[in-house]
């Protein structure tokens, strides 16, 4: 749930946004024809991309290129709300800011960029920049369009002059080019994550109904049946060949309900997980 929202805009485009929200909070964070810089003021999350997952923590800074994302914000130990500030990059706005003469880093594409985001190391200059954003977003009356444009330019200059500048330059040069993945690759990358079908649909950039139809066409069965089957196969393998606890195996295979896991495993293999392991030792 969003508790507090503040923003600074250029026309219809929100450029700087500051959020305070309760957790747990799972949200579609996809960026369509835009990119952004984010600073986590308070909180932690698992940020899912089409080909993986990145853990985000308090005080992390990162740049996200155009693409499909799912942000799963976790509950904080002290029950404090999460907070984040975001600076958005839009192609049309950047053209306006730079008067149609984009800097080379934003228009000269480098090697094909497969990374969806790049973490940015905190520096004194970046921290000072963030402090200025906090001031302006709390005092919108002193903010003008020209000031917002200058703050966007300032951020881009900071990013291309960090210790990770080479990686960031590669990302920035492909900022608005969404990395393409095959449908099957996205599913395989997230088979054992605790994700709902709606979440997988987000990561494939489709509606839930389209996702189900496409899944059936690609895999020849329903998503629920295929995913459960693959998770149980992995669980059976781990029970047979490791000494991991059953609860840990269930979690690692994408089951967050131990009772449901045990019931499904018994239905699939004829024995409960613990009994299945004991019988292996006997034989």
C-alpha positions as CSV (number, residue, x, y, z in Angstrom):
1,X,0.0,0.0,0.0
2,X,1.3,3.5,-0.9
3,X,1.5,5.6,2.2
4,X,3.0,8.8,0.7
5,X,3.7,10.0,-2.8
6,X,5.6,13.1,-4.0
7,X,6.7,14.1,-7.5
8,X,8.3,16.7,-9.7
9,X,7.1,16.7,-13.3
10,X,7.9,18.2,-16.7
11,X,4.5,18.6,-18.3
12,X,2.8,15.2,-18.3
13,X,6.0,13.3,-17.4
14,X,6.8,12.6,-13.7
15,X,10.6,13.0,-13.6
16,X,11.3,12.7,-9.9
17,X,9.1,10.5,-7.7
18,X,9.4,9.6,-4.0
19,X,7.4,6.7,-2.5
20,X,6.7,5.6,1.0
21,X,4.8,2.3,1.2
22,X,4.0,-0.6,3.5
23,X,5.4,-4.1,2.9
24,X,5.1,-6.8,1.8
25,X,4.4,-5.2,-1.5
26,X,4.8,-6.9,-4.9
27,X,4.4,-4.6,-7.8
28,X,4.8,-4.6,-11.6
29,X,7.8,-2.3,-12.1
30,X,8.1,-2.7,-15.9
31,X,9.5,0.2,-17.9
32,X,7.9,0.7,-21.3
33,X,9.8,3.2,-23.5
34,X,11.5,4.6,-20.5
35,X,14.3,3.9,-18.0
36,X,15.1,5.1,-14.5
37,X,17.6,5.7,-11.7
38,X,16.5,4.4,-8.3
39,X,17.8,5.0,-4.8
40,X,16.5,2.9,-1.9
41,X,16.1,5.1,1.1
42,X,14.7,2.3,3.4
43,X,13.9,-1.3,2.7
44,X,14.9,-4.4,0.7
45,X,13.4,-6.3,-2.2
46,X,13.9,-9.0,-4.7
47,X,13.8,-7.4,-8.1
48,X,12.9,-9.9,-10.8
49,X,14.0,-9.5,-14.5
50,X,13.2,-11.8,-17.4
51,X,16.4,-13.8,-16.8
52,X,17.0,-13.6,-13.1
53,X,16.7,-12.0,-9.7
54,X,18.6,-9.2,-8.0
55,X,18.6,-8.5,-4.3
56,X,18.1,-4.8,-3.5
57,X,18.9,-3.3,-0.1
58,X,18.8,0.0,1.8
59,X,21.0,2.7,0.3
60,X,21.5,0.8,-3.0
61,X,21.5,2.9,-6.2
62,X,20.9,1.4,-9.6
63,X,20.0,2.2,-13.2
64,X,17.2,0.2,-14.8
65,X,16.9,0.1,-18.6
66,X,13.7,-0.4,-20.6
67,X,12.2,-3.8,-19.9
68,X,9.9,-6.1,-17.8
69,X,10.4,-6.1,-14.0
70,X,8.7,-7.3,-10.9
71,X,9.6,-5.8,-7.6
72,X,8.9,-7.8,-4.4
73,X,9.4,-5.5,-1.4
74,X,10.0,-7.4,1.9
75,X,8.7,-6.6,5.4
76,X,11.3,-4.7,7.4
77,X,12.4,-6.1,10.7
78,X,11.2,-3.1,12.7
79,X,8.0,-2.8,10.7
80,X,9.2,0.5,9.2
81,X,7.7,1.5,5.8
82,X,9.9,1.2,2.7
83,X,11.0,4.4,0.9
84,X,12.6,5.0,-2.6
85,X,13.2,7.9,-4.8
86,X,13.2,7.5,-8.6
87,X,14.5,9.7,-11.5
88,X,12.8,8.8,-14.8
89,X,14.4,9.0,-18.2
90,X,12.1,9.3,-21.3
91,X,13.4,9.5,-24.9
92,X,11.2,12.5,-25.7
93,X,12.1,14.4,-22.5
94,X,15.8,13.8,-23.0
95,X,15.6,15.2,-26.6
96,X,13.9,18.3,-25.1
97,X,16.4,18.7,-22.4
98,X,19.3,18.4,-24.7
99,X,17.5,20.3,-27.5
100,X,17.6,17.3,-29.8
101,X,21.4,17.0,-29.5
102,X,21.7,14.0,-27.3
103,X,25.2,13.3,-25.8
104,X,27.1,10.5,-27.6
105,X,26.7,8.2,-24.6
106,X,22.9,8.2,-25.1
107,X,22.8,7.7,-28.9
108,X,25.9,5.7,-29.9
109,X,25.0,2.1,-29.1
110,X,27.8,-0.1,-27.8
111,X,28.1,-3.8,-27.6
112,X,24.6,-5.5,-27.2
113,X,23.6,-5.0,-23.6
114,X,22.2,-8.0,-21.8
115,X,22.2,-6.5,-18.3
116,X,18.9,-5.1,-17.3
117,X,20.3,-2.9,-14.5
118,X,23.5,-1.7,-13.1
119,X,24.2,-0.9,-9.4
120,X,25.9,2.4,-8.9
121,X,28.4,2.9,-6.1
122,X,27.6,5.6,-3.6
123,X,30.0,8.6,-3.7
124,X,30.0,11.9,-1.9
125,X,28.9,13.6,-5.1
126,X,26.0,11.2,-5.6
127,X,24.9,11.5,-2.0
128,X,25.0,15.3,-2.3
129,X,22.9,15.0,-5.4
130,X,20.3,12.9,-3.6
131,X,20.2,15.3,-0.7
132,X,19.3,18.1,-3.2
133,X,16.5,15.9,-4.6
134,X,15.1,15.4,-1.2
135,X,15.1,19.2,-0.6
136,X,13.4,20.0,-3.9
137,X,10.8,17.3,-3.6
138,X,9.9,18.6,-0.1
139,X,9.9,22.2,-1.4
140,X,8.2,22.0,-4.8
141,X,7.4,25.7,-4.8
142,X,11.1,26.6,-5.5
143,X,11.3,24.2,-8.4
144,X,11.1,25.3,-12.1
145,X,11.2,23.3,-15.3
146,X,14.7,24.5,-16.0
147,X,15.9,23.3,-12.6
148,X,14.4,19.8,-13.2
149,X,16.2,19.7,-16.6
150,X,19.4,20.6,-14.9
151,X,19.0,17.9,-12.3
152,X,18.5,15.2,-15.0
153,X,21.6,16.4,-16.8
154,X,23.6,16.4,-13.6
155,X,22.6,12.8,-12.8
156,X,23.7,11.6,-16.3
157,X,27.0,13.3,-15.8
158,X,27.5,11.7,-12.4
159,X,26.6,8.3,-13.8
160,X,29.1,8.4,-16.7
161,X,31.9,9.5,-14.3
162,X,31.6,6.8,-11.6
163,X,34.0,3.9,-11.0
164,X,31.6,1.7,-12.9
165,X,31.4,4.1,-15.8
166,X,32.3,1.6,-18.5
167,X,29.5,-0.8,-17.5
168,X,27.1,2.2,-17.1
169,X,28.1,3.6,-20.4
170,X,27.2,0.3,-22.1
171,X,23.8,0.3,-20.2
172,X,23.1,4.0,-21.0
173,X,23.8,3.5,-24.6
174,X,21.0,0.9,-24.7
175,X,18.8,2.6,-22.3
176,X,15.6,2.4,-24.3
177,X,16.3,-0.9,-26.2
178,X,14.5,-3.7,-24.4
179,X,16.5,-6.9,-24.3
180,X,14.6,-9.7,-26.1
181,X,14.3,-13.2,-24.6
182,X,12.5,-16.2,-25.9
183,X,9.3,-17.1,-23.9
184,X,10.8,-20.5,-22.9
185,X,14.0,-18.9,-21.6
186,X,12.0,-16.6,-19.2
187,X,10.0,-19.5,-17.8
188,X,13.1,-21.7,-17.3
189,X,14.9,-18.9,-15.5
190,X,12.1,-18.7,-12.9
191,X,10.8,-22.2,-12.6
192,X,11.8,-22.5,-8.9
193,X,11.0,-19.0,-7.7
194,X,7.9,-18.3,-5.6
195,X,6.1,-16.5,-8.4
196,X,2.5,-16.6,-9.4
197,X,1.3,-16.9,-13.0
198,X,0.4,-13.2,-13.0
199,X,4.0,-12.5,-12.0
200,X,5.4,-14.6,-14.9
201,X,3.0,-12.9,-17.3
202,X,4.5,-9.6,-16.2
203,X,8.1,-10.8,-16.9
204,X,7.1,-12.1,-20.3
205,X,5.4,-8.8,-21.1
206,X,1.9,-10.3,-21.7
207,X,-1.5,-10.3,-20.1
208,X,-2.4,-13.3,-18.0
209,X,-4.8,-14.8,-20.6
210,X,-2.2,-14.4,-23.4
211,X,0.4,-15.9,-21.2
212,X,-1.7,-19.0,-20.5
213,X,-2.4,-19.5,-24.3
214,X,1.2,-19.0,-25.2
215,X,2.4,-21.3,-22.5
216,X,0.1,-24.1,-23.6
217,X,1.3,-23.6,-27.2
218,X,5.1,-23.7,-26.2
219,X,5.0,-26.4,-23.6
220,X,1.9,-28.5,-24.6
221,X,0.3,-28.3,-21.2
222,X,-1.0,-25.8,-18.7
223,X,1.4,-23.6,-16.8
224,X,0.3,-24.9,-13.4
225,X,0.8,-28.5,-14.4
226,X,4.1,-28.0,-16.0
227,X,5.6,-25.8,-13.3
228,X,4.4,-28.1,-10.4
229,X,5.8,-31.1,-12.2
230,X,9.2,-29.6,-12.7
231,X,9.4,-28.4,-9.1
232,X,8.5,-31.9,-7.8
233,X,11.1,-33.5,-10.1
234,X,13.7,-31.2,-8.6
235,X,12.5,-31.9,-5.1
236,X,12.7,-35.6,-5.7
237,X,16.2,-35.3,-7.0
238,X,17.3,-33.2,-3.9
239,X,15.7,-35.6,-1.5
240,X,17.4,-38.6,-3.2
241,X,20.9,-37.1,-3.5
242,X,21.3,-34.5,-0.7
243,X,20.9,-34.3,3.0
244,X,19.0,-31.0,2.9
245,X,16.1,-30.6,5.2
246,X,12.7,-31.3,3.6
247,X,11.5,-27.8,4.5
248,X,14.6,-26.2,2.8
249,X,14.1,-28.4,-0.3
250,X,10.4,-27.3,-0.5
251,X,11.4,-23.6,-0.4
252,X,14.3,-24.0,-2.9
253,X,11.9,-25.7,-5.3
254,X,9.4,-22.8,-5.2
255,X,6.9,-24.1,-2.6
256,X,6.2,-21.7,0.2
257,X,3.6,-24.0,1.9
258,X,5.1,-27.1,3.4
259,X,1.8,-28.8,3.7
260,X,0.9,-28.3,0.0
261,X,4.4,-29.5,-1.0
262,X,4.0,-32.7,1.0
263,X,0.5,-33.4,-0.4
264,X,1.7,-32.7,-4.0
265,X,4.8,-34.9,-3.5
266,X,2.8,-37.7,-2.1
267,X,0.3,-37.5,-5.0
268,X,3.1,-37.5,-7.6
269,X,5.4,-40.2,-6.1
270,X,3.1,-42.3,-3.9
271,X,5.0,-41.5,-0.7
272,X,5.4,-38.4,1.6
273,X,8.9,-36.7,1.2
274,X,10.2,-38.1,4.6
275,X,9.0,-41.6,3.8
276,X,10.5,-41.4,0.3
277,X,13.9,-40.6,1.8
278,X,13.7,-43.3,4.5
279,X,12.9,-45.9,1.9
280,X,15.9,-44.9,-0.2
281,X,18.2,-45.5,2.9
282,X,16.6,-48.9,3.5
283,X,17.1,-50.0,-0.1
